[in-house]
């Protein structure tokens, strides 16, 4: 998927989940415009509104975008392999058991709690060589 396509789909998901309050304010989301290095998010009510960003990093690394894109569900991270899981994931406990048997004390829970999914994924995305590719996994 191209960078523009990934951004378009990621922004649509975030807008649908309340980013920039576009839908809550009664605006109609009219998509994105890419001109030169600028990305414009277009919305319409009685007056045309737009939000301009110099590049995609200003969008994808914003806390508000991340909250809307990934949500605020509780997340836990395995100490051993650093995989993250929603705490409601049924595979999470099984994963912890396997990792603790392979790498450490079988009585250790082997995880730490991270308060929100958006925070976990934002930290992971910062570590990626291509953060747009990381976003693409969740579209």
N, CA, C and O atoms as a MOPAC input file, in Angstrom:
PM7 MOZYME 1SCF
protein

 N      0.85200 1    -1.17000 1     0.00000 1
 C      0.00000 1     0.00000 1     0.00000 1
 C      0.90100 1     1.23800 1     0.00000 1
 O      1.91800 1     1.26300 1     0.69400 1
 N      0.54400 1     2.23700 1    -0.75400 1
 C      1.35200 1     3.45800 1    -0.80300 1
 C      1.20300 1     4.25200 1     0.49400 1
 O      0.26000 1     4.04500 1     1.25700 1
 N      2.13900 1     5.15400 1     0.73000 1
 C      2.09600 1     6.00500 1     1.92000 1
 C      0.80500 1     6.81800 1     1.94700 1
 O      0.15700 1     6.91600 1     2.98900 1
 N      0.42800 1     7.40100 1     0.80900 1
 C     -0.78500 1     8.21200 1     0.75900 1
 C     -2.03400 1     7.37800 1     1.04600 1
 O     -2.93300 1     7.83400 1     1.75200 1
 N     -2.09500 1     6.16500 1     0.50400 1
 C     -3.24600 1     5.29500 1     0.75000 1
 C     -3.32100 1     4.90700 1     2.22100 1
 O     -4.39900 1     4.91900 1     2.81500 1
 N     -2.18200 1     4.56400 1     2.80600 1
 C     -2.14600 1     4.21100 1     4.22700 1
 C     -2.59200 1     5.39000 1     5.08100 1
 O     -3.40500 1     5.22800 1     5.99100 1
 N     -2.06600 1     6.57100 1     4.79200 1
 C     -2.46400 1     7.76800 1     5.53900 1
 C     -3.95200 1     8.04400 1     5.40100 1
 O     -4.63300 1     8.34800 1     6.38100 1
 N     -4.44800 1     7.93600 1     4.18000 1
 C     -5.86900 1     8.18000 1     3.92700 1
 C     -6.72500 1     7.24800 1     4.77600 1
 O     -7.66600 1     7.69700 1     5.43200 1
 N     -6.41000 1     5.96600 1     4.77000 1
 C     -7.21000 1     4.99500 1     5.52400 1
 C     -7.04600 1     5.18000 1     7.03300 1
 O     -8.01100 1     5.04100 1     7.78600 1
 N     -5.83400 1     5.49100 1     7.47100 1
 C     -5.59500 1     5.70300 1     8.90300 1
 C     -6.34100 1     6.93800 1     9.39600 1
 O     -6.94000 1     6.91400 1    10.47100 1
 N     -6.30700 1     8.00600 1     8.62400 1
 C     -6.99400 1     9.23300 1     9.01400 1
 C     -8.50300 1     9.03400 1     8.99900 1
 O     -9.20200 1     9.53700 1     9.87900 1
 N     -9.01000 1     8.31000 1     8.01300 1
 C    -10.44800 1     8.01200 1     7.98000 1
 C    -10.87600 1     7.24700 1     9.23300 1
 O    -11.92400 1     7.53200 1     9.81300 1
 N    -10.06300 1     6.28000 1     9.64400 1
 C    -10.36200 1     5.51000 1    10.86700 1
 C    -10.34900 1     6.41900 1    12.09200 1
 O    -11.24000 1     6.33600 1    12.93800 1
 N     -9.33900 1     7.28700 1    12.19000 1
 C     -9.23700 1     8.18600 1    13.34000 1
 C    -10.39300 1     9.18500 1    13.36900 1
 O    -10.94900 1     9.45300 1    14.43500 1
 N    -10.76000 1     9.73600 1    12.21500 1
 C    -11.88700 1    10.67700 1    12.14400 1
 C    -13.17200 1     9.97000 1    12.57700 1
 O    -13.95800 1    10.52000 1    13.34800 1
 N    -13.38000 1     8.75800 1    12.08200 1
 C    -14.56800 1     7.97500 1    12.44700 1
 C    -14.62300 1     7.74300 1    13.96100 1
 O    -15.70300 1     7.68300 1    14.54800 1
 N    -13.44200 1     7.61300 1    14.59000 1
 C    -13.36300 1     7.38600 1    16.03700 1
 C    -13.28200 1     8.67400 1    16.85100 1
 O    -13.03100 1     8.62900 1    18.05500 1
 N    -13.49400 1     9.82800 1    16.20200 1
 C    -13.61000 1    11.09000 1    16.94000 1
 C    -12.44200 1    12.05400 1    16.85700 1
 O    -12.44800 1    13.08000 1    17.53800 1
 N    -11.43800 1    11.75400 1    16.03900 1
 C    -10.29400 1    12.65900 1    15.94500 1
 C    -10.72500 1    14.00100 1    15.37100 1
 O    -11.48500 1    14.05000 1    14.40400 1
 N    -10.25300 1    15.06600 1    15.95200 1
 C    -10.52500 1    16.46400 1    15.58700 1
 C    -11.99400 1    16.86000 1    15.79000 1
 O    -12.39000 1    17.96900 1    15.43000 1
 N    -12.79300 1    15.97000 1    16.35800 1
 C    -14.22200 1    16.22500 1    16.58700 1
 C    -14.97300 1    16.62200 1    15.32600 1
 O    -15.99300 1    17.30800 1    15.39900 1
 N    -14.47800 1    16.19700 1    14.17800 1
 C    -15.10000 1    16.57600 1    12.90200 1
 C    -16.55400 1    16.12200 1    12.86500 1
 O    -17.44300 1    16.91400 1    12.55300 1
 N    -16.79900 1    14.86400 1    13.17800 1
 C    -18.16500 1    14.33500 1    13.09700 1
 C    -19.02600 1    14.83500 1    14.24800 1
 O    -20.22100 1    15.07100 1    14.07400 1
 N    -18.42000 1    15.00000 1    15.43600 1
 C    -19.16500 1    15.49300 1    16.59600 1
 C    -19.66000 1    16.92200 1    16.38200 1
 O    -20.70000 1    17.30400 1    16.91900 1
 N    -18.93500 1    17.69800 1    15.61500 1
 C    -19.32700 1    19.08700 1    15.33700 1
 C    -20.32800 1    19.17300 1    14.18800 1
 O    -20.74900 1    20.26800 1    13.81500 1
 N    -20.70900 1    18.03300 1    13.62600 1
 C    -21.67600 1    18.02000 1    12.54300 1
 C    -21.07000 1    18.25300 1    11.16400 1
 O    -21.79400 1    18.49700 1    10.19900 1
 N    -19.75500 1    18.17800 1    11.07000 1
 C    -19.10700 1    18.34000 1     9.77800 1
 C    -19.20700 1    17.05300 1     8.96200 1
 O    -19.32200 1    15.96000 1     9.51700 1
 N    -19.16300 1    17.19400 1     7.67100 1
 C    -19.04500 1    16.05400 1     6.77800 1
 C    -17.56900 1    15.93000 1     6.42700 1
 O    -16.95900 1    16.89000 1     5.95700 1
 N    -16.99900 1    14.76800 1     6.65100 1
 C    -15.58600 1    14.54700 1     6.32200 1
 C    -15.45700 1    14.37700 1     4.81500 1
 O    -16.10000 1    13.50600 1     4.22900 1
 N    -14.62700 1    15.20500 1     4.18400 1
 C    -14.46900 1    15.19900 1     2.72800 1
 C    -13.10400 1    14.69800 1     2.27100 1
 O    -12.70800 1    14.96000 1     1.13600 1
 N    -12.39100 1    13.99700 1     3.11300 1
 C    -11.13600 1    13.38100 1     2.69200 1
 C     -9.92800 1    14.28000 1     2.83800 1
 O     -9.95200 1    15.30800 1     3.51400 1
 N     -8.86800 1    13.84600 1     2.17200 1
 C     -7.56600 1    14.51100 1     2.26800 1
 C     -7.16800 1    15.12100 1     0.93600 1
 O     -7.61700 1    14.70100 1    -0.13100 1
 N     -6.31400 1    16.12300 1     1.03600 1
 C     -5.65300 1    16.68700 1    -0.13600 1
 C     -4.15800 1    16.64800 1     0.12700 1
 O     -3.69600 1    17.00600 1     1.21000 1
 N     -3.41400 1    16.21400 1    -0.86900 1
 C     -1.95500 1    16.19800 1    -0.78300 1
 C     -1.43200 1    17.19500 1    -1.79800 1
 O     -1.57800 1    16.98700 1    -3.00300 1
 N     -0.82400 1    18.27700 1    -1.32900 1
 C     -0.22300 1    19.27000 1    -2.23100 1
 C      1.15400 1    19.60400 1    -1.71000 1
 O      1.32200 1    20.04800 1    -0.57400 1
 N      2.12200 1    19.38300 1    -2.55300 1
 C      3.52400 1    19.60000 1    -2.18800 1
 C      3.81700 1    18.79900 1    -0.92900 1
 O      3.63900 1    17.58100 1    -0.92500 1
 N      4.26100 1    19.45000 1     0.13600 1
 C      4.54100 1    18.74400 1     1.38800 1
 C      3.39400 1    18.84800 1     2.38700 1
 O      3.52200 1    18.39800 1     3.52600 1
 N      2.28400 1    19.43400 1     1.97400 1
 C      1.18000 1    19.68200 1     2.89800 1
 C      0.09600 1    18.62700 1     2.75800 1
 O     -0.19900 1    18.14700 1     1.66300 1
 N     -0.48900 1    18.27900 1     3.89800 1
 C     -1.63600 1    17.38300 1     3.92500 1
 C     -2.79000 1    18.18000 1     4.51600 1
 O     -2.67400 1    18.70900 1     5.62200 1
 N     -3.88900 1    18.27100 1     3.80100 1
 C     -5.05100 1    19.00500 1     4.28200 1
 C     -6.18300 1    18.02100 1     4.52800 1
 O     -6.50700 1    17.19700 1     3.67300 1
 N     -6.77600 1    18.11800 1     5.70400 1
 C     -7.93500 1    17.31200 1     6.06100 1
 C     -9.14900 1    18.20100 1     5.85000 1
 O     -9.28300 1    19.23900 1     6.49800 1
 N    -10.02500 1    17.80000 1     4.95400 1
 C    -11.15500 1    18.62800 1     4.54400 1
 C    -12.44300 1    18.18400 1     5.23200 1
 O    -12.72900 1    16.99000 1     5.32600 1
 N    -13.21100 1    19.15100 1     5.70700 1
 C    -14.51700 1    18.88300 1     6.29800 1
 C    -15.45000 1    20.00800 1     5.87300 1
 O    -15.00700 1    21.10500 1     5.53000 1
 N    -16.74200 1    19.72100 1     5.90100 1
 C    -17.70200 1    20.69300 1     5.41400 1
 C    -18.93200 1    20.71100 1     6.31400 1
 O    -19.44500 1    19.66300 1     6.70900 1
 N    -19.39400 1    21.91200 1     6.63100 1
 C    -20.72800 1    22.08900 1     7.20700 1
 C    -21.31700 1    23.23900 1     6.40400 1
 O    -21.46600 1    23.12200 1     5.18800 1
 N    -21.64900 1    24.32400 1     7.04300 1
 C    -22.10100 1    25.49300 1     6.27300 1
 C    -20.90600 1    26.25700 1     5.72900 1
 O    -21.00000 1    26.93600 1     4.70700 1
 N    -19.80600 1    26.14300 1     6.40900 1
 C    -18.56500 1    26.75200 1     5.95100 1
 C    -17.53000 1    25.65200 1     5.81000 1
 O    -17.47200 1    24.73200 1     6.62500 1
 N    -16.73500 1    25.75000 1     4.79600 1
 C    -15.69300 1    24.74700 1     4.59500 1
 C    -14.61800 1    24.89700 1     5.67100 1
 O    -14.18300 1    26.01200 1     5.96100 1
 N    -14.19300 1    23.79800 1     6.25600 1
 C    -13.14700 1    23.78600 1     7.27000 1
 C    -12.01500 1    22.91300 1     6.78000 1
 O    -12.23200 1    21.96900 1     6.02000 1
 N    -10.82800 1    23.22200 1     7.20800 1
 C     -9.69100 1    22.38300 1     6.85400 1
 C     -8.63600 1    22.43100 1     7.94400 1
 O     -8.47700 1    23.44200 1     8.62800 1
 N     -7.93200 1    21.35100 1     8.09400 1
 C     -6.82000 1    21.26100 1     9.01200 1
 C     -5.59000 1    20.93800 1     8.17400 1
 O     -5.59300 1    19.95400 1     7.43300 1
 N     -4.55300 1    21.73500 1     8.27500 1
 C     -3.35400 1    21.53900 1     7.46000 1
 C     -2.19400 1    21.05500 1     8.32400 1
 O     -1.98300 1    21.52700 1     9.44100 1
 N     -1.45900 1    20.11200 1     7.77900 1
 C     -0.28300 1    19.56900 1     8.45200 1
 C      0.88000 1    19.59300 1     7.47000 1
 O      0.70800 1    19.31900 1     6.28200 1
 N      2.04400 1    19.91500 1     7.96600 1
 C      3.23100 1    20.02200 1     7.11300 1
 C      3.67900 1    18.66100 1     6.59900 1
 O      4.09600 1    18.54100 1     5.44700 1
 N      3.59700 1    17.63600 1     7.44300 1
 C      3.93000 1    16.29000 1     6.98000 1
 C      3.19400 1    15.26500 1     7.82800 1
 O      2.59900 1    15.59500 1     8.85400 1
 N      3.24500 1    14.02200 1     7.38300 1
 C      2.48200 1    12.95400 1     8.03900 1
 C      2.93800 1    12.67800 1     9.47400 1
 O      2.14300 1    12.20800 1    10.28800 1
 N      4.19000 1    12.95700 1     9.79500 1
 C      4.68500 1    12.68400 1    11.14300 1
 C      3.99100 1    13.56100 1    12.18300 1
 O      3.76300 1    13.12900 1    13.31300 1
 N      3.65600 1    14.79600 1    11.79900 1
 C      2.91200 1    15.67800 1    12.70300 1
 C      1.53300 1    15.10200 1    13.02100 1
 O      0.97400 1    15.36100 1    14.08800 1
 N      0.99900 1    14.33300 1    12.10200 1
 C     -0.30800 1    13.71100 1    12.31800 1
 C     -0.15200 1    12.44300 1    13.14600 1
 O     -0.73300 1    12.32200 1    14.22400 1
 N      0.63100 1    11.50400 1    12.64000 1
 C      0.63800 1    10.16300 1    13.23900 1
 C      1.27300 1    10.10100 1    14.62000 1
 O      0.98900 1     9.17700 1    15.38200 1
 N      2.12900 1    11.06500 1    14.96100 1
 C      2.73000 1    11.05700 1    16.28900 1
 C      1.98800 1    11.94300 1    17.28500 1
 O      2.44500 1    12.11800 1    18.41500 1
 N      0.86100 1    12.49800 1    16.88500 1
 C      0.08000 1    13.30700 1    17.82200 1
 C     -0.69900 1    12.38000 1    18.75700 1
 O     -1.23300 1    11.35600 1    18.33100 1
 N     -0.75600 1    12.74800 1    20.01200 1
 C     -1.47500 1    11.93600 1    21.00500 1
 C     -2.94900 1    11.82000 1    20.66000 1
 O     -3.53900 1    10.74900 1    20.80300 1
 N     -3.54800 1    12.91300 1    20.20600 1
 C     -4.97600 1    12.87900 1    19.87300 1
 C     -5.26800 1    11.93000 1    18.72100 1
 O     -6.25200 1    11.19000 1    18.75200 1
 N     -4.41000 1    11.95100 1    17.70300 1
 C     -4.58100 1    11.01800 1    16.59100 1
 C     -4.45200 1     9.58100 1    17.08700 1
 O     -5.28700 1     8.73500 1    16.76700 1
 N     -3.40300 1     9.30300 1    17.87100 1
 C     -3.15600 1     7.94500 1    18.36700 1
 C     -4.31700 1     7.45400 1    19.22500 1
 O     -4.71200 1     6.29200 1    19.12400 1
 N     -4.86500 1     8.32500 1    20.06700 1
 C     -6.01000 1     7.93800 1    20.90100 1
 C     -7.20300 1     7.54700 1    20.04100 1
 O     -7.88500 1     6.56100 1    20.32000 1
 N     -7.45000 1     8.32700 1    18.99200 1
 C     -8.58800 1     8.02100 1    18.12100 1
 C     -8.31700 1     6.77900 1    17.26800 1
 O     -9.22800 1     5.98800 1    17.02300 1
 N     -7.08900 1     6.60400 1    16.82000 1
 C     -6.76000 1     5.48900 1    15.92800 1
 C     -6.75000 1     4.15500 1    16.67400 1
 O     -7.35200 1     3.18700 1    16.20700 1
 N     -6.07000 1     4.08700 1    17.83300 1
 C     -5.92800 1     2.81100 1    18.55500 1
 C     -6.87300 1     2.66500 1    19.73300 1
 O     -7.11400 1     1.54400 1    20.18200 1
 N     -7.40900 1     3.74500 1    20.24100 1
 C     -8.31500 1     3.66400 1    21.37300 1
 C     -7.58600 1     3.66500 1    22.70500 1
 O     -6.35800 1     3.71400 1    22.76800 1
 N     -8.37000 1     3.61100 1    23.75300 1
 C     -7.81800 1     3.72500 1    25.09400 1
 C     -8.00700 1     2.45000 1    25.90500 1
 O     -8.01600 1     2.48100 1    27.13600 1
 N     -8.16000 1     1.33100 1    25.20800 1
 C     -8.28400 1     0.03900 1    25.87200 1
 C     -7.00600 1    -0.27500 1    26.65500 1
 O     -5.91200 1     0.10500 1    26.23700 1
 N     -7.14100 1    -0.95800 1    27.77500 1
 C     -5.97400 1    -1.33300 1    28.56800 1
 C     -5.12900 1    -2.35200 1    27.81900 1
 O     -5.65000 1    -3.27600 1    27.19500 1
 N     -3.83300 1    -2.16900 1    27.89300 1
 C     -2.87800 1    -3.01700 1    27.20600 1
 C     -1.84800 1    -3.52100 1    28.19500 1
 O     -1.54500 1    -2.85200 1    29.18400 1
 N     -1.31300 1    -4.69400 1    27.93000 1
 C     -0.23700 1    -5.24000 1    28.75200 1
 C      0.88500 1    -5.66500 1    27.81800 1
 O      0.64300 1    -6.07600 1    26.68300 1
 N      2.10600 1    -5.56100 1    28.30500 1
 C      3.26700 1    -5.90700 1    27.49000 1
 C      4.04800 1    -7.01700 1    28.18000 1
 O      4.25700 1    -6.97800 1    29.39200 1
 N      4.47400 1    -7.99900 1    27.40700 1
 C      5.28500 1    -9.10100 1    27.92100 1
 C      6.70800 1    -8.59200 1    28.17600 1
 O      7.32200 1    -7.99200 1    27.29400 1
 N      7.21900 1    -8.82800 1    29.36200 1
 C      8.58300 1    -8.39800 1    29.69700 1
 C      9.61800 1    -9.12400 1    28.85200 1
 O     10.66800 1    -8.56700 1    28.53200 1
 N      9.32700 1   -10.34500 1    28.49900 1
 C     10.32400 1   -11.18800 1    27.84000 1
 C     10.51400 1   -10.83200 1    26.36900 1
 O     11.64100 1   -10.62200 1    25.92000 1
 N      9.41900 1   -10.76600 1    25.62400 1
 C      9.54300 1   -10.55700 1    24.17500 1
 C      9.03800 1    -9.19400 1    23.71700 1
 O      9.19600 1    -8.83800 1    22.54900 1
 N      8.43200 1    -8.42700 1    24.62200 1
 C      7.92200 1    -7.08300 1    24.35500 1
 C      6.67800 1    -7.04300 1    23.46700 1
 O      6.30400 1    -5.97400 1    22.98500 1
 N      6.03600 1    -8.18400 1    23.24300 1
 C      4.76400 1    -8.16600 1    22.51600 1
 C      3.70500 1    -7.52100 1    23.39700 1
 O      3.72200 1    -7.67100 1    24.61900 1
 N      2.78700 1    -6.80700 1    22.76800 1
 C      1.71000 1    -6.16900 1    23.50900 1
 C      0.38300 1    -6.81600 1    23.17700 1
 O      0.17200 1    -7.29000 1    22.06000 1
 N     -0.50700 1    -6.83300 1    24.15100 1
 C     -1.81500 1    -7.46800 1    23.99300 1
 C     -2.88100 1    -6.65400 1    24.69600 1
 O     -2.64500 1    -6.10800 1    25.77400 1
 N     -4.07200 1    -6.57100 1    24.08000 1
 C     -5.19400 1    -6.03400 1    24.84900 1
 C     -5.43400 1    -6.98200 1    26.02300 1
 O     -5.34000 1    -8.19900 1    25.86300 1
 N     -5.73500 1    -6.45100 1    27.16900 1
 C     -5.92900 1    -7.32400 1    28.32700 1
 C     -7.14000 1    -8.23600 1    28.17800 1
 O     -7.27100 1    -9.21400 1    28.91400 1
 N     -8.01700 1    -7.93100 1    27.24300 1
 C     -9.17700 1    -8.79500 1    27.00100 1
 C     -8.85100 1    -9.94200 1    26.03800 1
 O     -9.68800 1   -10.81700 1    25.81900 1
 N     -7.66000 1    -9.94500 1    25.46900 1
 C     -7.23800 1   -10.97600 1    24.50900 1
 C     -7.06800 1   -12.30600 1    25.24200 1
 O     -6.29900 1   -12.39800 1    26.19900 1
 N     -7.78600 1   -13.33300 1    24.79100 1
 C     -7.71400 1   -14.64500 1    25.42800 1
 C     -6.34100 1   -15.30200 1    25.24800 1
 O     -5.94600 1   -16.12000 1    26.07800 1
 N     -5.62500 1   -14.96900 1    24.20700 1
 C     -4.30200 1   -15.52500 1    23.96800 1
 C     -3.21500 1   -14.92400 1    24.84700 1
 O     -2.09700 1   -15.43600 1    24.90300 1
 N     -3.54100 1   -13.85600 1    25.51900 1
 C     -2.57100 1   -13.13500 1    26.34000 1
 C     -2.01400 1   -14.00900 1    27.46900 1
 O     -0.79800 1   -14.09000 1    27.64100 1
 N     -2.87400 1   -14.65000 1    28.22200 1
 C     -2.42700 1   -15.48900 1    29.34200 1
 C     -1.59600 1   -16.66700 1    28.84600 1
 O     -0.58500 1   -17.01700 1    29.45500 1
 N     -2.01600 1   -17.27000 1    27.75700 1
 C     -1.27000 1   -18.39000 1    27.17300 1
 C      0.12500 1   -17.91800 1    26.74000 1
 O      1.12100 1   -18.60000 1    26.97900 1
 N      0.18100 1   -16.76000 1    26.10900 1
 C      1.45100 1   -16.19300 1    25.67100 1
 C      2.38700 1   -15.98800 1    26.86000 1
 O      3.56100 1   -16.35400 1    26.80300 1
 N      1.86900 1   -15.40600 1    27.92700 1
 C      2.69500 1   -15.15700 1    29.11400 1
 C      3.23400 1   -16.45400 1    29.70400 1
 O      4.38500 1   -16.52500 1    30.13400 1
 N      2.39300 1   -17.46900 1    29.71700 1
 C      2.83100 1   -18.76400 1    30.26300 1
 C      3.98200 1   -19.33500 1    29.43300 1
 O      4.97800 1   -19.80000 1    29.98700 1
 N      3.84600 1   -19.30000 1    28.11400 1
 C      4.89300 1   -19.81800 1    27.22400 1
 C      6.18300 1   -19.02600 1    27.40400 1
 O      7.25100 1   -19.61900 1    27.55000 1
 N      6.10400 1   -17.69800 1    27.39500 1
 C      7.30200 1   -16.86500 1    27.54500 1
 C      7.97200 1   -17.08200 1    28.89400 1
 O      9.19800 1   -17.16800 1    28.97200 1
 N      7.18000 1   -17.17100 1    29.95200 1
 C      7.79200 1   -17.34600 1    31.27100 1
 C      8.47700 1   -18.70500 1    31.36900 1
 O      9.50700 1   -18.82300 1    32.03300 1
 N      7.92400 1   -19.74000 1    30.71700 1
 C      8.56300 1   -21.05600 1    30.71900 1
 C      9.84200 1   -21.05700 1    29.88300 1
 O     10.82200 1   -21.71100 1    30.23900 1
 N      9.82600 1   -20.32800 1    28.78100 1
 C     10.99400 1   -20.28100 1    27.90100 1
 C     12.11500 1   -19.39300 1    28.43600 1
 O     13.29400 1   -19.73600 1    28.33500 1
 N     11.73900 1   -18.25900 1    29.00300 1
 C     12.73900 1   -17.24200 1    29.31500 1
 C     12.96200 1   -16.95600 1    30.79000 1
 O     13.94200 1   -16.29900 1    31.14100 1
 N     12.09600 1   -17.42300 1    31.65000 1
 C     12.28200 1   -16.99000 1    33.03400 1
 C     11.54500 1   -17.82300 1    34.03900 1
 O     11.19500 1   -18.97800 1    33.79900 1
 N     11.32300 1   -17.21600 1    35.14900 1
 C     10.67500 1   -17.82100 1    36.29400 1
 C      9.21700 1   -18.15500 1    35.95200 1
 O      8.44500 1   -17.25400 1    35.62400 1
 N      8.83000 1   -19.42700 1    36.02400 1
 C      7.45600 1   -19.79500 1    35.67100 1
 C      6.40900 1   -19.21700 1    36.61700 1
 O      5.21900 1   -19.23400 1    36.30600 1
 N      6.84600 1   -18.69800 1    37.78500 1
 C      5.90300 1   -18.09900 1    38.72500 1
 C      5.78100 1   -16.59600 1    38.54400 1
 O      4.92700 1   -15.95300 1    39.15500 1
 N      6.64000 1   -16.04200 1    37.70100 1
 C      6.60400 1   -14.61400 1    37.41500 1
 C      5.52600 1   -14.37500 1    36.36400 1
 O      5.40500 1   -15.15300 1    35.41800 1
 N      4.74600 1   -13.31400 1    36.51700 1
 C      3.69600 1   -13.03600 1    35.53100 1
 C      4.28700 1   -12.54300 1    34.21900 1
 O      3.64900 1   -12.69000 1    33.17600 1
 N      5.47100 1   -11.97000 1    34.23400 1
 C      6.17300 1   -11.60700 1    33.00700 1
 C      5.55200 1   -10.50000 1    32.19400 1
 O      5.81900 1   -10.40600 1    30.99600 1
 N      4.75300 1    -9.67600 1    32.78000 1
 C      4.17200 1    -8.58200 1    32.00200 1
 C      4.13600 1    -7.31200 1    32.83500 1
 O      4.26100 1    -7.33600 1    34.06000 1
 N      3.96500 1    -6.23100 1    32.14700 1
 C      3.71200 1    -4.98100 1    32.84200 1
 C      2.47800 1    -4.36700 1    32.20900 1
 O      2.21200 1    -4.56200 1    31.02300 1
 N      1.75800 1    -3.65100 1    32.97700 1
 C      0.53000 1    -3.02300 1    32.49300 1
 C      0.87400 1    -1.68600 1    31.85000 1
 O      1.65500 1    -0.90600 1    32.39500 1
 N      0.29700 1    -1.43700 1    30.71600 1
 C      0.39700 1    -0.12400 1    30.07900 1
 C     -1.02600 1     0.39600 1    29.99300 1
 O     -1.92100 1    -0.30000 1    29.51200 1
 N     -1.23000 1     1.58900 1    30.44900 1
 C     -2.58500 1     2.06700 1    30.65200 1
 C     -3.46000 1     2.09000 1    29.40600 1
 O     -4.64000 1     1.74700 1    29.47700 1
 N     -2.91100 1     2.48300 1    28.28300 1
 C     -3.75300 1     2.63900 1    27.09500 1
 C     -3.10100 1     2.04400 1    25.85800 1
 O     -1.88000 1     2.07100 1    25.70300 1
 N     -3.93800 1     1.50800 1    24.98400 1
 C     -3.45100 1     0.93000 1    23.72900 1
 C     -2.72200 1     1.98200 1    22.89200 1
 O     -1.66900 1     1.70300 1    22.32000 1
 N     -3.28400 1     3.18800 1    22.82300 1
 C     -2.66700 1     4.23000 1    21.99000 1
 C     -1.25000 1     4.52100 1    22.44800 1
 O     -0.36500 1     4.75000 1    21.62300 1
 N     -1.02600 1     4.51500 1    23.75000 1
 C      0.29600 1     4.81400 1    24.29100 1
 C      1.29900 1     3.71000 1    23.91300 1
 O      2.43000 1     3.99100 1    23.51800 1
 N      0.86600 1     2.47500 1    24.04100 1
 C      1.72300 1     1.34200 1    23.67300 1
 C      2.11100 1     1.41800 1    22.18600 1
 O      3.28700 1     1.31200 1    21.83600 1
 N      1.11400 1     1.60200 1    21.33000 1
 C      1.38800 1     1.60900 1    19.89000 1
 C      2.19100 1     2.82900 1    19.45800 1
 O      3.00900 1     2.73100 1    18.54300 1
 N      1.98000 1     3.94500 1    20.08100 1
 C      2.77400 1     5.13500 1    19.77000 1
 C      4.24500 1     4.89000 1    20.11000 1
 O      5.13000 1     5.27400 1    19.34500 1
 N      4.50600 1     4.25600 1    21.24400 1
 C      5.88400 1     3.92000 1    21.61900 1
 C      6.49400 1     2.93900 1    20.61800 1
 O      7.65700 1     3.08200 1    20.24100 1
 N      5.72400 1     1.95700 1    20.19100 1
 C      6.23300 1     0.98200 1    19.22900 1
 C      6.49900 1     1.64300 1    17.87900 1
 O      7.49700 1     1.34300 1    17.22300 1
 N      5.61300 1     2.53600 1    17.46800 1
 C      5.75100 1     3.19700 1    16.17200 1
 C      7.00100 1     4.07800 1    16.12700 1
 O      7.66000 1     4.17600 1    15.09200 1
 N      7.32000 1     4.71400 1    17.24600 1
 C      8.52600 1     5.55200 1    17.32000 1
 C      9.78000 1     4.71900 1    17.05000 1
 O     10.74400 1     5.22100 1    16.47100 1
 N      9.77100 1     3.47300 1    17.45900 1
 C     10.93000 1     2.59800 1    17.29200 1
 C     11.07300 1     2.03700 1    15.87300 1
 O     12.13100 1     1.52400 1    15.50900 1
 N     10.02300 1     2.13600 1    15.08900 1
 C     10.02900 1     1.57500 1    13.73600 1
 C     10.83100 1     2.43600 1    12.76100 1
 O     10.86000 1     3.66200 1    12.86600 1
 N     11.47700 1     1.76500 1    11.81500 1
 C     12.19600 1     2.46100 1    10.74500 1
 C     11.19900 1     3.20200 1     9.85000 1
 O     11.45400 1     4.32800 1     9.42100 1
 N     10.05700 1     2.55400 1     9.57300 1
 C      9.01600 1     3.15300 1     8.73800 1
 C      7.70500 1     3.15900 1     9.52800 1
 O      6.96400 1     2.17700 1     9.48800 1
 N      7.40500 1     4.24600 1    10.24200 1
 C      6.20600 1     4.28000 1    11.07900 1
 C      4.90000 1     4.13700 1    10.29400 1
 O      3.90300 1     3.66100 1    10.83600 1
 N      4.89900 1     4.54300 1     9.02700 1
 C      3.69100 1     4.39500 1     8.20600 1
 C      3.36700 1     2.91400 1     8.00400 1
 O      2.20000 1     2.52400 1     8.02300 1
 N      4.38900 1     2.09800 1     7.81300 1
 C      4.19600 1     0.64200 1     7.67100 1
 C      3.61900 1     0.05700 1     8.95900 1
 O      2.80300 1    -0.86300 1     8.91200 1
 N      4.03900 1     0.58700 1    10.10700 1
 C      3.48200 1     0.12600 1    11.37800 1
 C      1.98200 1     0.43900 1    11.42900 1
 O      1.18700 1    -0.41200 1    11.82600 1
 N      1.59800 1     1.64500 1    11.03200 1
 C      0.18100 1     2.02400 1    10.98600 1
 C     -0.61800 1     1.09100 1    10.08600 1
 O     -1.74100 1     0.70300 1    10.40800 1
 N     -0.02700 1     0.74600 1     8.97000 1
 C     -0.68900 1    -0.07000 1     7.95200 1
 C     -1.19300 1    -1.40100 1     8.52100 1
 O     -2.21200 1    -1.92100 1     8.06600 1
 N     -0.48900 1    -1.95100 1     9.50700 1
 C     -0.89400 1    -3.23000 1    10.11400 1
 C     -2.24700 1    -3.15400 1    10.79700 1
 O     -2.88200 1    -4.18600 1    11.01500 1
 N     -2.70400 1    -1.95300 1    11.14100 1
 C     -3.91000 1    -1.80500 1    11.94100 1
 C     -5.08900 1    -1.22400 1    11.16500 1
 O     -6.10200 1    -0.84200 1    11.75000 1
 N     -4.94500 1    -1.16400 1     9.86000 1
 C     -6.02900 1    -0.62400 1     9.03400 1
 C     -6.89300 1    -1.77600 1     8.54300 1
 O     -7.87000 1    -1.55400 1     7.82800 1

